[in-house]
Amino acid sequence: MAVQRAEKILLPAFDSWLTGSDDANPVGIGVVIGTLDWMFHEYRRTWKQKTAKRLQPLSPGQCRVHETGIKMICEYLLKDGRRLGALRVLSIDTAFADDLFEKLLYKTALQECRRRKGRTPHDREPRDEDRPRRVEHDLTGAPSPVSAEEPI
């Protein structure tokens, strides 16, 4: 049984991956129908096609950007240790998506700060220019009693 599985499923999948053909990630091998992984798999299949909203196929650069985002979403680990890509699409609601967006945005912002500066924005002491200043507007034309020069 293991030999048949290797010959019928695994070797053809490896060959298609090796050659980079369209069926490199066939449904049924690592992709469960109805999951987030499956939804993105179906979306990937449209990249080389023209659609009503997309008059040209995606460029290789656009495909790379899309793939980076898809990988970031699908490989996100949930609290119970499961990958987000293994969740059923129907179990993802708006509140969950909003919460995930904030977590991914914060996570990538921190990684970018650490990559650029070696630290997070919270590691430094606040400077004067970081502190908000009160601005008062007087619509009568009289000078404001609060000068912009004075510290608050």
N, C-alpha and C positions, 0 to 999 in steps of 0.2 A: 504494500500500500504506500509506503514512504517513497519507493522508487517511482511508482506511477505519478505521485504528486510532484516529485522533482522533475520528471520528464514532461508532464502535461502543464504544470503551472509555473514552477520556479525557473526552469531553464528558459522558456519563452519570455518570461518577464525580464530575466537578466539580459537576454539577447536584445530585447526592445529597448531596455535602458542603455545598454552599451552602444547601440547604434543611434539612440536619440530619436527614435520614431514616435509617432503620435500616441501609440498604445503603450508607452513606457510605464504608465501607472494604471493598468486596467482595473476596472471595478471588480471587486471580489478578492483582490490580493492586497490586503492592508487597508482597504477602504470599505467601510460598512455603510450600506445605503441608508440614508436618512440622517447621517451625522454631519457635523460641520466640515469634517475632512471631505466627505462626499460632495457637499455643496460647492466647496472650492475646487474640487476635481472637475466637476461639471462646468464651472466658470472658466477654468483653464482651457477647456476644450474650445471655447469661443474666441480665444485670443487671436487665432489666425484667420478668423472669419470677419467679413463685413456684416454689420448689423444696421438696424434702422437708425440707431443713435450714434453709431460709430461707422463712419464712411470708409475707414481704412483699417486693416489689421493693426494690432498693437506692435509698436517697434520693439526691438530687443531690449532697449533701455527701459521702456515702460513695463515690459514683462518682468525685468529684474526688480523694479520698484514694487510692482504688485506682489511678486513672489516673496520679497522681504517682509511686506506687511502680512501676507497670509501666514508665513512661517512664524512671525511674532505672535499672531493670534492663536494659531493652532497648537503651538508648543507651550503656551502659557499653562502653568501648573495650577490646578485648583487646590483648595485647602485640604481636600481628601487625597491629594497626590495624583489624581487623574489629569490627563491632558485635556485642554479645552476642545481640541479637535475631535475627541471621542464622544462629546455630548451630542444628543439628538438635537436637530435644528429646532424642533417644536418646543423644546424645553428652555430655549433662550428667549427672554422677553425684553421689553424696552428698559426696565430698571436694571436688569443684569448687564445689558449692553452699555448703558451709561456708566455703571460702576466699573466695568472692565475698561472702558475708554479712559476714565480718569486714572486708573491704576497703571495702564500701559503708558499714558502720557507722562505721568510723574516718574515712572521707572525709567523711561527713555531720556527724560530731561536730566535726571540725576546721573545716568551713565554718561551722557554727553558732557556734563560739567566735570565729572571726574576724568574723562578722557582728555578734555582740553586743559584743565587747570590742576588736576590731581586732587580736587576737593569739591565739596558741595557748596551751594550758595549759603548754607546755614553755618558753615565753619568759620566765617569771619565776623568781626565786630561791625556793627552798623556805623556808617559814616554820616556826616552832617547832610550830605546831598541825598542820602537815602530817606531821611526823615521828611514826612510831609509838612508843607507850610500852609498856613491858613491864608486864603485869599479872600478879601472882602471887596465886594463891588458896591459902589455908591452910584445910584442912577441919577442923583440930583446934580452931579457935577462938582460937589464940594470935595475937597481933599479928604482922603480916608484917614481916620484917626490911627490906623495901624500902618506903620511904614513897612515897606518890603525889606528894608535894611535891618529892622529890629528882629532879634531872635524871639521865637515864641516861647 
